[in-house]
Amino acid sequence: MSALTTVLLALALFVSAGLAWNHFFGGFAPAPFGSRSCQGTAWKRAFPAASKEQIRGFLSTFTDSFAFRASERLQFAPDDRIMSVYRAMYPDSGGMDALELETLAMLTERRYGVRLAELWSDRLTFGELFAACAGSNSRGSDA
């Protein structure tokens, strides 16, 4: 087995273990996101043609990546910036994180065929990423 294969298998195992951990013991979304009411109406206003299942599936990709509880997925609004959530979790830059953004990039590509690196900016919103995922040749969600 090559070193690259070993690294890829280890990464896949790590992500799978993290998703399983999140399913049973997921963390809570940071303030102010965790204390919000459901943002489902904002999502339907922003994306009236999208089904509830599409929106929830996309938001599950995010909550899986950040190890939040699935029940918190609709606390994030389309105009929220992904980096705002990340910075709420890690206010001190330069510290170690749990590879949330890298996991998001991997899951976004696997589930939707969208390469996050090609869209990325610190100002990228959930709505912008959802539009790219919904407009891609979706591979479906395995959430």
HELIX and SHEET records of a PDB file:
HELIX    1   1 ALA A    3  PHE A   25  1                                  23    
HELIX    2   2 PHE A   33  SER A   35  5                                   3    
HELIX    3   3 GLY A   40  ALA A   46  1                                   7    
HELIX    4   4 LYS A   52  PHE A   66  1                                  15    
HELIX    5   5 ALA A   70  GLN A   75  5                                   6    
HELIX    6   6 ILE A   82  MET A   89  1                                   8    
HELIX    7   7 GLU A  100  TYR A  112  1                                  13    
HELIX    8   8 LEU A  116  LEU A  119  1                                   4    
HELIX    9   9 PHE A  126  GLY A  135  1                                  10    
END                                                                             
